[in-house]
Amino acid sequence: MATSITTTYAGEFAGKYISAALLSADTIEGGGITVKPNVKYKEVMKTLSTNALVKDAACDFADQSTVTLAEKVLTPEEFQVNLELCKKDFHSDWEAVQMGYSAYDSLPPSFADFLIGHIAAKVAQKTEENIWQGATATAGEFDGFTALLADDGDVIDVVGTTVTAANVIDELGKVVDAIPTSVYGKEDLYIYVSQSIARAYVRALGGFGASGLGANGVNNAGTTWYNGGDLAFDGVKLFVCSGLADNDMVAAQKSNLFFGTGLLSDHNEVKLIDMADLDGSQNVRVVMRFTAGVQIGIGADIVYYT
């Protein structure tokens, strides 16, 4: 693959590479879902349900309840990152001296460090998007939660709309109202919201009547009330997910949403392979391999707003 370098090289490089802001896999890093490592191929998760267990007493034993066993299969898919750079392309760049003066040189160390971090961050961004919006039919993606929820007939569906500061309170209320009684109040219950909904909610709580609640919002602080931190609605914690599509929400327990992978460390390991000793070329290959996939547990305990 050709390497395109835009430079005005005229001496020593005294700056630092700056990467554009990247999403991180915040659903994982923030502890929003249950991570199941060491899944080589598949992991079967058993689900159990019963009907009414308590009956009127009688002298004789009477089997009056049913136990239903089912299963969900978590199957991580394999993914890779493959790039190739030519060291010769860097000979006229700002960091040429860092490569050494020998004809058998190497990539500039500061660029190599930056490249590794950049690739790891890009993979984290893609993983976050896949967790929620992925479609296995698309290269580089696995079926995300929204695809799984849409296909599960037991999931509680709530018809959504375009969420704004003017209606976000009502729309969040629809989600809370749809949460099953057996789930509401659980410690690990979250409403997973997109960034667009989180922004609308923060603005609504800033007040000023027409677009929010109250005259001056929370603690009469107006639009300056929010300085980061946790959000909640009707006693249910909100979890902001960069990977969720605008106007989407999911109410579920963390223990009912699963992310599977082989080794967690694979997501942080980027290999730079100098091909000089292998084929005599001036190429450097960048390799990353990992597995990832998600699965839901009990669909009837999940609310999907879209």
N, C-alpha and C positions, 0 to 999 in steps of 0.2 A: 504494500500500500504506500502511495506517495505521501511524503510529509511536506506540508505547506508551512513555511516559516516567513512571517512578515517582520522585518527587522531594519534598523538604521544603524547597523554596527559601525562604530568608529572608535572603539577602545574597550576598556574594561567595563563589565556589567556591574552596576552598584545597587541594583534594586532587587525586588522580589517579584516572583510570579504571583498574580492575583487571580483567583478563580471566581467565577460568577457564583452568587449565592445558590446553594443546592438544597433541595429537600433532603431530609434524612428519613430513614425508616422509623418515623416517630411512633407509629403504632406498636412496634416492637420495643424500641428504646424506652418509651414511656410506660411500658408494662401494661398495655391495653389489651393484650390477648395472651392466651396460654401458649407458650413455646414448647414444642416437643422435639428435642434434638435426638440424634442417633437413630433416625429413621432411614434405613438403607434403601428399602424399596417401598413397603407399605406398612401401615399400622392400622389395625382394626380397633375401633372404639365401640364398645357395646353400650347400647341404651336400654333402659328398663322402664316400663310403665305399668301401672296397675289401675284397676277401677276402684270403686268404693270398697274399702277394707273392713270398716266397722259395721257390723250387722247386729240385729237383736239376738240376745243370747238364747241358746237352746240346749237341751240335754245332750243331744247327739252332735258329732262333728258334721259340719255341712260346708263343703267347699263352695263358697259363694262369690269368690273373686277370681279374676284372671290376671296372669302375669304375662306381659308381652315383652319379648326380647327382640331387639333389632340391632343393626350395626351401621356405622358410618366408617368409610375407609379413607384414610389420609394418605395420599400418594404424591410425595414431592416429585417434581420434574427436574431434569438435569438442564443446566444452562452453562454457557461459557462466554468469555470475552477473549477475543484474539485480535491483536494489533501488531503491526510491524513498522519499525522506524529505521531509517538509514543514518548511521552516525555521520556520514559525509555531509549531510544536509546541515549539520551544526557547526561545520568548520568556519563559516563566515558569520556566526552568530556571536552575541555578546559574551557568551560563556565558553568560547572556544578554548581559552587557556586552561579552564578546569578539566578539559578532556585529556590533558597531557600533551607532550610534544612528540611522542612516538607515533609512528604510523599505525600501531596497534593500540588505538585509543579506546575510550569508553564514553558513554553518555555523560554530560555534565551532571555531577552529583545533585545539585540543587534542583535541576529540572527532573531528574529521575525521582527524587523525593516528591516533588509536586505532582508528577504524573501518576504515581502510585496513589497518592491521596485523592486526586481528582477522579480516578477510575473507581476507587472504592466508594466515593461519595455518589457518583453517578449510578452505581449499582444499587446503593441504598435508596436513592430516589426512585429508581425503577421498581425495586421490590415493594416500596410503600404504595406505589400506584397499582402494582399487580395485586397486592393483598386485598384491595377493595374493588378495583375496576378491571382486573385482568381477564383475558379470554384466551383459553388454551389454544384456540384455532389460530391465534396471532403469534408469529414467531417471537420468541423471547418472553412469552407470558404464560401464566397458568390461570385457571379459573379463580377469580377473586370472590370475595364474600357476596357482592351484589349479584353475580351470576348464580351462585349457589342458592341464595335466598329467593331469587326470582323463580328458580326451578323447583323449590320445595313447597308443596301444597299445604304443609302444616304451618308455615310462617304466617304471622298476622300482618297483612298488608294494609297500609294506610295511604290513600291517594294524596299526593302532595301538590304543591304549587310553587311558583317562584316566591322564595322567602325574602322578605324585606324587613327593615326595622319597624315598619308599621304593622306587620302581621306575624312576626316571629314568635311572639308570646302565644298567640292562638295556635300556631302550627306546632310548637313544642308541646302545648297542652294536648293536642290530638295524639301525640306519641305517648305521653304519660298515661292518658286515659285508656290507651289500648294495651298497656303492659298488663300481663296476667297477674291476678291477685297473689298467686303463689311465688311470683318473681319480684314484685314491687317490694322494696325495702331490703333486698339482699345487699350485703356489703360490697359485692363485686359487680353490682349493676351499674352500667353506664349508658348514657345516650351518646353514641358516636355521631359527631356532626362534622360537616364539611367546613372549610375555612369561611366560606361565604355566609353560612348560617351563624357561625361564631361571631363574625364581624357585625352582622345584623343585630344579634342579641346584645353585644356590648354597646352598640349605638342606642338601641332601644332603652337600655337601662341608664343611659346618659340623660334621659328625660326630655324636657322641652316640648311636652304636650303632643304636638302634631305627629312627631315621629317616634315618640317614646312614652315613658310612664312617668307621671308626676311632673312637677314644675321644673325641678333641677336634678332629677335622677337620684341615684344611690348616694345617700349621705349628703345630699345637696351639692354634690361635687361636679355636676354637669358631665360633660364629655371627658373630663379629666379623671373620672372615678376609677378607671381601670388601668392598672400598671402591671399587667401580667398576673399569673397565678391561676388558681383553680376557678372553674365556673360550675354552677349548679342550677337546676331548675326544679321547683317543687320537691326538693329533697333528693333529687337524682343527679349524680355527678355527670358533667359533660366531659367528653374526651374529644379534642379537636384532632381530626385526621387529615393530613395534607393529601392523602390519596383518595379520599372520598369525593365523588362528583358534586358539583354545586347543587344545592337544594335536596341533598340526600341525607337521611338520618337512619340510624339503626340503634334500637334499644335492646341490649343483651347483657348477659353476665359474661365477664371475662372468662370464666370457667367453661363457657359454652362456645367459645371461638378459639380455634386452634391453628397454629402455624407450625409446619413440620419441615425439618431439614436434616441433612446428614450431620455435619459438624458445624457448629456456629462459627468456629474460627475460619471456615472456608470463605465466609462473607467478608473477611478482613484480610485475606491473603492474595496479594497481587504479585506475580512472579515476573521479573525482568530477566530474560535469557539472552545473553550475548552469544550470537551465533558464530563468532570468529573462530573459536576452537572446534566447532562442529563442522562447519562447511566452508570456512575461510572467508565468509562474506563480512560486510560491514553492517549487517542488520542486527537489530535488537528486537526481540519478540516479547510482547506483553501477553501474559496468559492468566486467566482467572477462571476457575471452575467451582460450581456450587449447585446445590439442589434446594428447591423451595416449593411450598404448596400450602394451601389452607383448607380447612373443613369446619363445618358447623356441627354441633351436637344435636340438641333437641330443637327442631324447628318451631314447635308450638310455643316455645318460651322466648321467641324473638319477634320483635316488631320491626318492620321494614317500611320506611317512609320514602317514597320516591315519586 
